[in-house]
Amino acid sequence: MSFCPRSATVGPIPTAVRLRIALGCCVRSWLPCAVFGQNEHRCSCVFLRPIGSMGAWDIQQSVELARQLKPLGADLIDCSSGGNVPHAKIPVGPGYQTPFTEQIRREASIMTGAVGMITSSSQAEHIVAEGQADAVLLAREILRKPYWPLHAARELGQPTSWPAQYLRAAPEGSQPRAGVNLKHLEPCLEEPRKN
């Protein structure tokens, strides 16, 4: 679930927060964690606007949103920044959004996922090892290098399984990945229940 407090430009920010909380409750009740695992919420932790414009959103408001989502079943906050706003001037660099992740993790006591120009296995390992985030979430780097997780595992000395059809290209000793049994997902793929 992605969140950008757009309603802040047409009304009070709490309206956007209430909507997000209501959506979080609906998702958790319809898709219990036993079926799909984590209930992840993507948050634009800072809502970058030109100086003097209406509708700013800052990291403290994001911390408060995370605090409110946690007791409602949110498992992880995916911390982004300002990309939902046209013409935002975002200062980018390796791991540039990690400070948001670290602050929300520390102040809201909820698991967080770091994003933003994370490109190497050592960088990802450092973020998790230093407690800046509980997970690293990749986007553009996976588009550039679809097998990034497999190569990162090898670089970090972690065992991993490979798709059976790629074993000939895998490092020596790699094990084939087990097939996926989708039978347990059938209830989720049925028509939504009428309440």
N, C-alpha and C positions, 0 to 999 in steps of 0.2 A: 504494500500500500504506500503510495507516494503522497507527500504532503507539502504543499506550498500555501501559505496563508493568504491566498488571493482575496478572500473576503475582507481582509484587513483594509483594502482600498475602498470598500463600499460599506463597511460597518465595523463594529468593534472586533478586535482580535479574538476575544473569548468565543464568538460565534464560530470561528474557524476551529478552535480547540474543541468545542462541543461537538461539532460535526465529526471531527477526527475520532473522538472518543466513542461516539455512537457507531461509527463505521467499524472501529476496532472490536467493539462488543459483538456486532453482527457477524463479523468474519469468524471470531473465535467460537461463537455458538453454532455456526453452520459448519465449520471445518475444524473439528476438535483436533488437539495436538496429537492424539493417538493415530490419526490418519496422515496428516501432512507435516508433523514436526513443528518447527518454529513458526511463531506468529511474528513476522518481521515488519517493522514500520520504517519507511524511508522518510527522513526529515531533512528539509532544507533548513539547516541550523541557523543560518543567517540569511535574511531576505534583503539582498543588496539592492539599494535604490540610490539614485543620484541624491546628493546632499540637498536637504530641504523638501524632498518629496514626501508624500503621505505613505503610510503602510509599511514602515520598517518593522523588522522582526529580528530579535537578537538572540544570542546564545543563551541568555538567562531564561528567556521565554521557551526555548527549546528544552532546557533542563526541566522546567516546570511541566511541559507537555509530557516528557518522558516519565516523570514522577507520577503523573496522572494515568498514563497508559499502563504502567507496570502492574498495578493491582487488577487491571481489567484483562490481563492475559497477554500483554505484549512481552515477548521474549527477548527481542533484540532491536536496537535502533540503528538503522543504516544512516550514517551521518554524512550528508552532502552539504552543498552551500550555494545558494543563489543562482544556480543554473536555470531555474524556472522563470527567471525574470529577463525579458529582452533587454539588451544593451547594458547588462550589468558588467562592471569592470571588476573581474575576479583576479586577485593576485595569485597566479598559479606557480607551482614548483613541485618537486618530488614530495609526496605525502602532505600537500598543503592543507588538507582537510582533517588531518589527524588530531590537531589540537582540539577541534570540536568534539571528536570522538572521545578523547581522553577526559575532557571536562564533563561531558554527559555521563560517562561511565562512573566517574568519581563522585559527582554530586547527586546523581539520581539513583545510584546503585542498581544499574541495569546493564545487561550485556550490550556491547556496541560493535558495529562493523565499520572498519576504516575503508575509505575510498579516496581516489584522487591522485593520479600519477604514481601509483605503486606499480613498479615494473620489474623488480628483481626479487628473487627468493630471499636474499639476505635482508633486503629492506622489509619485506613482509614478515620475516622471522623476527627482526628487531622490534617491529611495532607490537607484535603479540608478546614477545619475551619481556619487553619493558613495561607491559601492562597498559599501553596506550589504547588498546582495543582487544576484544575477545576474538575477533575474526578479521580477516582481510578479504574484501570483496573486490573482484577485478571486473573491468568492463572492456575498455579499449585494448588493453594488453591481451586479453583473451581473444579479441577479434583479430589482432595481429598474429598471435601465437596460440592457436587453439589447444595445443598440447602443453601449455605453460605449466599446469599443475603436475604433470608427469615429470617434466624436466626439473621443476623446482624440488620435487621430492628426491630425485636423484642427487641434485646439488647439495641438498641438506642431509643426505645419507638416510633417508626414510624409505622403508619398503613400501611398494605400492603395486597394485595389480594393473595390468594393461588389457585393453580389449583383445580378445583371442586372435582376431584377424591381424593385429599389429605386433604380435609376439616376436616375429622375425626381426623387427626393427628395435625391439626393446632391449634394455641392458641385460646382460647375461644373468640368469637366475630369476628373472621376473616371472611372476605367476599370472595365469589368465584370470580375468575378472569374471566373477560368477554372474550367471544370468539373473535377470530381474523378474520376480514373480509379481505380476500386476493384479493378481486375484484379490488381495486385500484392499485394493483401491476401488473395486466395483461399487460398493455402497456410495462412494463419493461421486461416481459418474452417473448415478441414477438421477431421475428428476428430483429437484429440490423438494423437501418435505413441506407439506402444508401445515402451518401451525394454527 
